[in-house]
Structures are given as structure tokens and as C-alpha cells.
Amino acid sequence: MADFLLFGTEGCHLCEEAEELLIANGIAFANKDIMDNEEWRQEYGLLIPVLWHPGSRRQLNWPFDEHQLREFIGLCKGD
């Protein structure tokens, strides 16, 4: 099961960049297409890509780099 959800949509080059960053850092995540849900479109439409941690209910909005990603993961995991 994925620790994080990456909200984005098909054809979004920024979403692809975020996905590559997550993969490069070994982060387990599941993609969620905001077009599949009206609530997601309303919430994240102008923010994608958005990395969300269900356990802590924290989110990290784009743009983010490796350093910001690692800080975010530490906050979510309680490190």
C-alpha cells in the first residue's frame, strides 16, 4: 500500500516531474487523477501536482524539490 497520494492529471508535465522525483527518492505513492472526482478538481485543480499523506492529512504543493520532499516526509512520519 502506498504511503502517499500524488494528485495530478494526465498530460500534466509538472505532475510527471513530481512523479519522477518521488520515484528517484524511493517514495511509495499512488497516482490520483483529479478528473476522476469533482471534489478533487475543486480542491487541487490549480495546485497540481499535490503530494498528500493520508495518515497525517498533510499536503505538499508544487513546486517542491528533493530537500522539501524529504522535510515533508519527515513531518508526516514524525521524524
N, CA and C atoms as an extended XYZ file, in Angstrom:
237
Properties=species:S:1:pos:R:3:atomname:S:1:resname:S:1:resid:I:1 pbc="F F F"
N         0.839       -1.184        0.000 N   MET     1
C         0.000        0.000        0.000 CA  MET     1
C         0.888        1.254        0.000 C   MET     1
N         0.479        2.245       -0.761 N   ALA     2
C         1.251        3.481       -0.891 CA  ALA     2
C         1.115        4.348        0.356 C   ALA     2
N         2.228        4.947        0.749 N   ASP     3
C         2.231        5.846        1.897 CA  ASP     3
C         1.681        7.223        1.546 C   ASP     3
N         1.759        7.594        0.266 N   PHE     4
C         1.380        8.928       -0.188 CA  PHE     4
C         0.509        8.847       -1.426 C   PHE     4
N        -0.280        9.889       -1.657 N   LEU     5
C        -1.081       10.029       -2.863 CA  LEU     5
C        -0.566       11.237       -3.626 C   LEU     5
N        -0.407       11.079       -4.929 N   LEU     6
C         0.007       12.183       -5.776 CA  LEU     6
C        -1.180       12.567       -6.649 C   LEU     6
N        -1.768       13.726       -6.335 N   PHE     7
C        -2.887       14.222       -7.119 CA  PHE     7
C        -2.363       14.979       -8.324 C   PHE     7
N        -2.879       14.632       -9.481 N   GLY     8
C        -2.480       15.267      -10.726 CA  GLY     8
C        -3.491       14.930      -11.796 C   GLY     8
N        -3.064       15.012      -13.049 N   THR     9
C        -3.927       14.623      -14.153 CA  THR     9
C        -3.078       14.240      -15.353 C   THR     9
N        -3.675       13.501      -16.246 N   GLU    10
C        -2.983       13.025      -17.438 CA  GLU    10
C        -2.523       14.200      -18.300 C   GLU    10
N        -1.297       14.099      -18.786 N   GLY    11
C        -0.759       15.128      -19.660 CA  GLY    11
C        -0.166       16.326      -18.946 C   GLY    11
N        -0.112       16.286      -17.633 N   CYS    12
C         0.444       17.390      -16.840 CA  CYS    12
C         1.953       17.162      -16.706 C   CYS    12
N         2.753       18.006      -17.367 N   HIS    13
C         4.206       17.793      -17.314 CA  HIS    13
C         4.775       18.036      -15.919 C   HIS    13
N         4.163       18.916      -15.144 N   LEU    14
C         4.625       19.132      -13.766 CA  LEU    14
C         4.350       17.898      -12.911 C   LEU    14
N         3.218       17.252      -13.169 N   CYS    15
C         2.885       16.020      -12.444 CA  CYS    15
C         3.892       14.924      -12.767 C   CYS    15
N         4.314       14.873      -14.022 N   GLU    16
C         5.320       13.894      -14.428 CA  GLU    16
C         6.649       14.182      -13.736 C   GLU    16
N         7.009       15.450      -13.607 N   GLU    17
C         8.244       15.815      -12.893 CA  GLU    17
C         8.170       15.391      -11.432 C   GLU    17
N         7.030       15.649      -10.795 N   ALA    18
C         6.857       15.270       -9.391 CA  ALA    18
C         6.948       13.755       -9.231 C   ALA    18
N         6.330       13.034      -10.151 N   GLU    19
C         6.369       11.574      -10.104 CA  GLU    19
C         7.803       11.067      -10.223 C   GLU    19
N         8.565       11.637      -11.137 N   GLU    20
C         9.967       11.241      -11.304 CA  GLU    20
C        10.773       11.513      -10.037 C   GLU    20
N        10.514       12.637       -9.384 N   LEU    21
C        11.208       12.977       -8.142 CA  LEU    21
C        10.880       11.970       -7.043 C   LEU    21
N         9.616       11.593       -6.937 N   LEU    22
C         9.208       10.607       -5.937 CA  LEU    22
C         9.868        9.250       -6.200 C   LEU    22
N         9.860        8.831       -7.445 N   ILE    23
C        10.471        7.547       -7.806 CA  ILE    23
C        11.961        7.577       -7.511 C   ILE    23
N        12.629        8.657       -7.882 N   ALA    24
C        14.076        8.778       -7.662 CA  ALA    24
C        14.434        8.725       -6.180 C   ALA    24
N        13.496        9.115       -5.322 N   ASN    25
C        13.748        9.118       -3.881 CA  ASN    25
C        13.141        7.916       -3.173 C   ASN    25
N        12.642        6.954       -3.931 N   GLY    26
C        12.125        5.715       -3.355 CA  GLY    26
C        10.861        5.884       -2.531 C   GLY    26
N        10.041        6.863       -2.886 N   ILE    27
C         8.811        7.131       -2.142 CA  ILE    27
C         7.666        6.309       -2.731 C   ILE    27
N         7.009        5.516       -1.882 N   ALA    28
C         5.851        4.734       -2.324 CA  ALA    28
C         4.644        5.667       -2.419 C   ALA    28
N         4.024        5.702       -3.605 N   PHE    29
C         2.875        6.583       -3.798 CA  PHE    29
C         1.910        5.975       -4.806 C   PHE    29
N         0.693        6.471       -4.771 N   ALA    30
C        -0.323        6.104       -5.756 CA  ALA    30
C        -0.769        7.375       -6.449 C   ALA    30
N        -0.958        7.294       -7.755 N   ASN    31
C        -1.454        8.434       -8.518 CA  ASN    31
C        -2.966        8.529       -8.396 C   ASN    31
N        -3.464        9.733       -8.251 N   LYS    32
C        -4.902       10.008       -8.243 CA  LYS    32
C        -5.163       11.103       -9.259 C   LYS    32
N        -5.966       10.799      -10.272 N   ASP    33
C        -6.296       11.770      -11.306 CA  ASP    33
C        -7.456       12.621      -10.821 C   ASP    33
N        -7.232       13.920      -10.735 N   ILE    34
C        -8.269       14.811      -10.211 CA  ILE    34
C        -9.504       14.848      -11.106 C   ILE    34
N        -9.370       14.423      -12.346 N   MET    35
C       -10.514       14.418      -13.255 CA  MET    35
C       -11.503       13.307      -12.911 C   MET    35
N       -11.106       12.387      -12.044 N   ASP    36
C       -11.975       11.280      -11.641 CA  ASP    36
C       -12.958       11.666      -10.543 C   ASP    36
N       -12.804       12.870       -9.973 N   ASN    37
C       -13.612       13.226       -8.806 CA  ASN    37
C       -13.800       14.747       -8.762 C   ASN    37
N       -15.037       15.187       -8.719 N   GLU    38
C       -15.343       16.626       -8.715 CA  GLU    38
C       -14.719       17.330       -7.516 C   GLU    38
N       -14.745       16.697       -6.360 N   GLU    39
C       -14.152       17.294       -5.153 CA  GLU    39
C       -12.649       17.517       -5.337 C   GLU    39
N       -11.977       16.533       -5.939 N   TRP    40
C       -10.539       16.674       -6.195 CA  TRP    40
C       -10.274       17.799       -7.183 C   TRP    40
N       -11.120       17.920       -8.221 N   ARG    41
C       -10.947       19.010       -9.199 CA  ARG    41
C       -11.066       20.360       -8.515 C   ARG    41
N       -12.034       20.490       -7.634 N   GLN    42
C       -12.232       21.746       -6.917 CA  GLN    42
C       -11.074       22.045       -5.965 C   GLN    42
N       -10.639       21.033       -5.252 N   GLU    43
C        -9.602       21.194       -4.229 CA  GLU    43
C        -8.204       21.417       -4.820 C   GLU    43
N        -7.867       20.645       -5.846 N   TYR    44
C        -6.490       20.608       -6.327 CA  TYR    44
C        -6.288       21.148       -7.739 C   TYR    44
N        -7.353       21.547       -8.412 N   GLY    45
C        -7.284       21.929       -9.815 CA  GLY    45
C        -6.198       22.932      -10.165 C   GLY    45
N        -5.985       23.923       -9.334 N   LEU    46
C        -4.975       24.945       -9.602 CA  LEU    46
C        -3.657       24.680       -8.891 C   LEU    46
N        -3.581       23.607       -8.124 N   LEU    47
C        -2.406       23.332       -7.300 CA  LEU    47
C        -1.556       22.175       -7.797 C   LEU    47
N        -2.090       21.330       -8.660 N   ILE    48
C        -1.392       20.091       -9.012 CA  ILE    48
C        -0.030       20.354       -9.624 C   ILE    48
N         0.874       19.425       -9.337 N   PRO    49
C         0.725       18.217       -8.534 CA  PRO    49
C         0.757       18.510       -7.032 C   PRO    49
N         0.015       17.698       -6.305 N   VAL    50
C        -0.056       17.810       -4.853 CA  VAL    50
C         0.234       16.431       -4.264 C   VAL    50
N         1.181       16.387       -3.348 N   LEU    51
C         1.504       15.148       -2.638 CA  LEU    51
C         0.770       15.183       -1.306 C   LEU    51
N        -0.003       14.141       -1.029 N   TRP    52
C        -0.827       14.097        0.180 CA  TRP    52
C        -0.505       12.848        0.982 C   TRP    52
N        -0.413       13.028        2.308 N   HIS    53
C        -0.162       11.911        3.213 CA  HIS    53
C        -1.432       11.646        4.010 C   HIS    53
N        -2.135       10.539        3.727 N   PRO    54
C        -3.407       10.258        4.399 CA  PRO    54
C        -3.309       10.168        5.919 C   PRO    54
N        -2.234        9.590        6.425 N   GLY    55
C        -2.112        9.389        7.874 CA  GLY    55
C        -2.050       10.688        8.658 C   GLY    55
N        -1.308       11.652        8.158 N   SER    56
C        -1.164       12.932        8.865 CA  SER    56
C        -2.069       14.020        8.293 C   SER    56
N        -2.662       13.746        7.130 N   ARG    57
C        -3.520       14.695        6.413 CA  ARG    57
C        -2.750       15.950        5.995 C   ARG    57
N        -1.453       15.798        5.799 N   ARG    58
C        -0.607       16.908        5.326 CA  ARG    58
C        -0.504       16.846        3.815 C   ARG    58
N        -0.296       18.013        3.209 N   GLN    59
C        -0.076       18.039        1.772 CA  GLN    59
C         1.086       18.945        1.430 C   GLN    59
N         1.751       18.589        0.334 N   LEU    60
C         2.875       19.353       -0.185 CA  LEU    60
C         2.519       19.769       -1.604 C   LEU    60
N         2.414       21.084       -1.810 N   ASN    61
C         2.041       21.609       -3.121 CA  ASN    61
C         3.266       21.867       -3.971 C   ASN    61
N         3.115       21.710       -5.266 N   TRP    62
C         4.161       22.020       -6.222 CA  TRP    62
C         4.354       23.526       -6.271 C   TRP    62
N         5.549       24.019       -6.455 N   PRO    63
C         6.770       23.280       -6.734 CA  PRO    63
C         7.469       22.827       -5.458 C   PRO    63
N         8.078       21.651       -5.521 N   PHE    64
C         8.919       21.177       -4.429 CA  PHE    64
C        10.122       20.456       -5.013 C   PHE    64
N        11.214       20.520       -4.254 N   ASP    65
C        12.448       19.862       -4.675 CA  ASP    65
C        12.741       18.705       -3.728 C   ASP    65
N        13.880       18.070       -3.919 N   GLU    66
C        14.234       16.910       -3.100 CA  GLU    66
C        14.331       17.268       -1.616 C   GLU    66
N        14.925       18.407       -1.315 N   HIS    67
C        15.061       18.835        0.080 CA  HIS    67
C        13.684       19.051        0.720 C   HIS    67
N        12.804       19.743        0.041 N   GLN    68
C        11.456       19.989        0.565 CA  GLN    68
C        10.681       18.680        0.699 C   GLN    68
N        10.875       17.783       -0.253 N   LEU    69
C        10.218       16.480       -0.203 CA  LEU    69
C        10.656       15.704        1.034 C   LEU    69
N        11.944       15.680        1.309 N   ARG    70
C        12.456       14.948        2.471 CA  ARG    70
C        11.963       15.569        3.787 C   ARG    70
N        11.915       16.898        3.855 N   GLU    71
C        11.366       17.555        5.041 CA  GLU    71
C         9.902       17.186        5.243 C   GLU    71
N         9.146       17.199        4.181 N   PHE    72
C         7.731       16.850        4.238 CA  PHE    72
C         7.534       15.422        4.723 C   PHE    72
N         8.304       14.503        4.186 N   ILE    73
C         8.194       13.098        4.593 CA  ILE    73
C         8.540       12.950        6.068 C   ILE    73
N         9.550       13.661        6.525 N   GLY    74
C         9.908       13.629        7.945 CA  GLY    74
C         8.776       14.122        8.825 C   GLY    74
N         8.114       15.190        8.411 N   LEU    75
C         6.969       15.709        9.173 CA  LEU    75
C         5.823       14.694        9.213 C   LEU    75
N         5.572       14.075        8.101 N   CYS    76
C         4.459       13.109        8.007 CA  CYS    76
C         4.721       11.865        8.834 C   CYS    76
N         5.959       11.433        8.857 N   LYS    77
C         6.304       10.204        9.562 CA  LYS    77
C         6.654       10.453       11.026 C   LYS    77
N         6.700       11.734       11.423 N   GLY    78
C         7.012       12.051       12.802 CA  GLY    78
C         8.482       12.005       13.130 C   GLY    78
N         9.343       12.089       12.116 N   ASP    79
C        10.802       12.068       12.344 CA  ASP    79
C        11.291       13.390       12.854 C   ASP    79
